[in-house]
Each structure stands twice: as structure tokens, then as C-alpha cells.
Amino acid sequence: MADSKGNEYREVEILGGNVRLTYVQNGWADSPSIRVQIRDETGHLRQGPEIPLSAVGGMVGAIVELVAAA
């Protein structure tokens, strides 16, 4: 799917809404990034961080470590 600016995105359902992950060519620090947002039950998008592609692997690794420690 693409947003109104033509950026590709995917949504993952969560309790009370969805997490939207959007590929942004000129995101944080003018680098390709993934924008993370929450779409609430009313359909509104909340602002979220833009994570440079170079940091995505580290972010996923940290999430896995946190889940494993829980």
C-alpha cells in the first residue's frame, strides 16, 4: 500500500489499533528510514520516530532481547 505521498507502508494489527511502518526515502538525517506510527481505533495516526535503515537491525535485535528477557 502507499500513503498520500506515495510512500510504501504496511500495517500490523495490535490491541486498540494498528502499527504502521512506512518506508521514507528522505527520513531522519535525510537518509532512507522506517517511520513507526500508531493508528488508533478512531483511524488517527500518531506521530512516531523515523529509524534510519542502518539502525533497523540493531532495533530488531534489541526487541528480541527484551522479549526473551521478559
C-alpha positions, 0 to 999 in steps of 0.5 A, a space after each residue: 500500500 502507499 500513503 498520500 505521498 506515495 510512500 510504501 507502508 504496511 500495517 500490523 494489527 495490535 490491541 486498540 489499533 494498528 502499527 504502521 511502518 512506512 518506508 521514507 526515502 528522505 527520513 531522519 538525517 535525510 537518509 532512507 528510514 522506517 517511520 513507526 506510527 500508531 493508528 488508533 481505533 478512531 483511524 488517527 495516526 500518531 506521530 512516531 520516530 523515523 529509524 534510519 535503515 542502518 539502525 533497523 537491525 540493531 532495533 530488531 535485535 534489541 526487541 528480541 532481547 527484551 522479549 526473551 528477557 521478559 
